[in-house]
Amino acid sequence: MTEITDIPSAATAPHLKRAPSPAQARAGVQGIINLALMIWTIWDIRHRSDDEINGKRKLWMLAAFAPPIGPIAYFIFGRKRGAQKDSPLSSAESARQADITPL
């Protein structure tokens, strides 16, 4: 007959894992946010011309790899104000308005 002491408990069973602590969960979320911010920064730097970036592109690319300070600094200080590209929606909207003629 099997005794109760022969049944593996959660503490001794290696295949059963505990849920992450709140600190571990918070660190995971922060890591995901930092990674997303870094990817967004690199994408933005690569898709802008030199006229739309304050300073040297290579330095801002290096700053992108120092999350979260580098990407935040780029979005505050590295992008020139008023040098935004037209989005595809705004150009499509202007083309649609050009096709409308009054009756």
C-alpha positions in Angstrom: 0.0 0.0 0.0 1.2 3.5 -0.7 1.8 5.7 2.2 1.1 9.5 2.2 4.8 10.2 2.7 5.6 8.5 -0.7 3.6 11.1 -2.7 5.9 13.9 -4.0 5.0 17.3 -2.7 5.3 20.6 -4.7 8.5 21.4 -2.8 10.3 18.2 -3.8 8.8 17.7 -7.3 11.3 19.3 -9.8 8.7 19.5 -12.6 6.3 21.7 -10.6 7.4 25.4 -10.7 6.3 28.3 -8.6 4.7 31.4 -10.0 7.2 34.3 -10.3 7.3 36.8 -7.5 6.0 40.3 -8.0 9.5 41.6 -8.3 10.4 39.1 -11.0 7.2 39.9 -12.9 7.9 43.6 -12.7 11.5 43.0 -14.0 10.1 41.0 -16.9 7.6 43.8 -17.8 10.4 46.4 -17.6 12.6 44.3 -19.8 9.9 44.1 -22.4 9.2 47.8 -22.3 13.0 48.6 -22.6 13.3 46.2 -25.6 10.3 47.7 -27.3 11.6 51.3 -26.7 15.1 50.3 -28.0 13.6 48.7 -31.2 11.4 51.7 -31.8 14.3 54.1 -31.4 16.5 52.2 -33.8 13.7 52.0 -36.3 13.0 55.7 -36.0 16.7 56.6 -36.4 17.1 54.4 -39.5 14.0 55.8 -41.2 14.8 59.5 -40.7 17.2 61.6 -42.9 20.2 63.4 -41.4 18.3 66.6 -41.7 15.6 65.3 -39.3 18.1 64.3 -36.5 20.0 66.6 -34.1 23.6 65.5 -33.8 25.3 62.4 -35.3 23.3 59.4 -36.2 25.9 57.0 -34.9 25.9 58.5 -31.5 22.1 58.2 -31.3 22.3 54.6 -32.4 24.8 54.0 -29.5 22.4 55.8 -27.1 19.6 53.5 -28.2 21.5 50.6 -26.6 21.4 52.2 -23.2 17.8 51.8 -22.1 15.8 53.5 -20.9 17.8 56.7 -20.7 19.2 56.6 -24.3 16.0 56.1 -26.2 14.1 58.6 -24.0 16.9 61.2 -24.6 16.8 60.5 -28.4 13.0 61.2 -28.5 13.4 64.4 -26.4 16.6 65.8 -27.8 17.6 63.9 -31.0 14.6 64.5 -33.2 14.2 67.9 -34.8 10.9 69.6 -34.2 8.6 70.2 -37.2 10.5 67.8 -39.4 7.8 65.1 -39.3 7.2 63.1 -42.4 3.8 62.9 -43.9 2.1 59.7 -42.9 0.5 57.5 -45.6 -2.9 58.4 -44.3 -2.4 62.2 -44.6 -1.1 61.9 -48.1 -4.0 59.6 -49.0 -6.5 62.1 -47.5 -5.0 65.0 -49.5 -5.2 63.0 -52.7 -8.8 62.1 -51.9 -9.7 65.8 -51.4 -8.0 66.7 -54.6 -10.3 64.4 -56.5 -13.5 66.0 -55.1 -14.9 68.6 -57.3 -17.8 70.9 -56.3 -21.1 70.4 -58.2 
